[in-house]
Amino acid sequence: MSRWTAVPVVAVLLVSLALLSGCARPDIPADGGSSLAYIAADSASGPRPGSEPVFLINQPEFSFNRIGSPQVVTTGGGRTEVAVDPGRPVIYSETFDFATAAATYTNVVYRVHFAETPVEFFPFQLSAGKNVGLLVIITCNRQGQPLLITTLHTCGCYLAFVPTSFLGRAAYPKWWRQDQRQRVYGKSLPARLDFDGRDYRSMQVLVELAGSSHRVRDIRLIDAASLAALPLRQVPLQPLAALEAIAAGDGSTESFFETSGARVGYVKHSRKIWERLLIGWWALDWRVGEDKRYRPESNAGPVFYTSLKPWARYESDLRNFSRFLEYWGWRL
């Protein structure tokens, strides 16, 4: 085999290896006893629109599966760095309004972080790296009813949408099938959450995460009685801005994101070597898969694109939510 004929063979092998990362590991389901639910403690800012999410993690005996918060730590060489401590869970949240041609809506953004996605090969963890995170965005109407749930990792990958029964069918993408479950990168998620006439304020949106990969493996509604039956941990709720002012031991603060150099706006120590090698070359992004700062309607920092197509960087940018929805076919 010549070196020229070997090139496409190598490319096929690399793409095949990348696709393996979409396969679900047989992690322990919630009813298997090894699970832990996180919910935000009561906030001083009062109730928020929509149904607040509950994060249900599997295999909490592994520290990398537990929700944490960034902390300033001192390394053996006396240098400081920022790492996610799974012993100090925090849910970060903020509310933003956005407008489309039809109406004005409210997004309630929830962000959580984990110490790492560990390196594994069976199945292959394409997104292995440190300080990884997940976003859950609940889009509400003016009455506070949740219309659409958007989930994705804080690198912009593994995007998923789940509409609710409060969203009119005319707003769905034309190809959407709401009568069956949807497949999202190997995971089975509902195509619609039905409140069945129940008050949305009496329900929580349960977001169940797979072990190791932190992939969203299910989204469902849960009432107070079912929530009380779960192993539950209440955690502090902090604004997104808290990620940019992490207290250090000497009274100073440090940002979770790079503030200078070529990586401004990227999470510190978030380098995804496998995504860089297997995807970066054809996605035309050397930093593909690296976790980012998210501030809606802000041009600061890297583009928060959600499509790997290089020509769709700005159309799929999560920071401009109305344009982002239009790109993905939603007609709110």
ZIJOWO-V581764 format. One record per backbone hydrogen bond with DSSP energy under -1.0 kcal/mol. NH is the residue of the N-H (numbers start at 1). CO is the residue of the C=O. If there is no record, write none. Layout:
NH,CO
NH,CO
This chain:
6,2
10,6
11,7
12,8
13,9
14,10
15,11
16,12
17,13
18,14
19,15
20,16
21,18
22,19
23,20
27,25
32,29
33,30
35,33
36,57
37,231
38,55
39,233
41,235
46,43
50,144
54,205
55,38
56,207
57,36
59,34
62,59
65,62
66,63
68,113
69,85
71,83
73,81
75,79
78,75
81,73
83,71
85,69
88,85
90,68
91,236
92,111
93,238
94,109
96,107
98,105
100,103
105,98
106,140
107,96
108,138
109,94
110,136
111,92
112,134
114,132
117,129
125,120
126,124
128,125
129,117
131,115
134,112
135,152
136,110
137,150
138,108
139,148
140,106
141,145
144,141
147,139
148,139
149,162
150,137
151,160
152,135
153,157
154,133
156,153
160,151
162,149
164,147
165,193
167,164
171,168
172,169
176,173
182,189
184,187
187,184
189,182
193,163
198,195
202,199
203,200
204,222
205,52
206,220
207,54
208,218
209,56
210,215
213,211
214,210
217,208
218,208
220,206
222,204
227,223
228,224
230,227
233,37
235,39
238,91
242,239
243,240
244,241
245,242
246,254
248,252
251,248
254,246
256,243
258,266
264,261
265,258
266,263
267,291
268,256
270,267
271,269
276,272
277,273
278,274
279,275
280,275
283,279
285,280
288,285
290,287
292,154
293,265
297,319
298,295
305,303
312,309
316,312
317,314
318,304
320,317
324,320
325,321
326,322
327,323
328,324
329,326
330,325
331,171
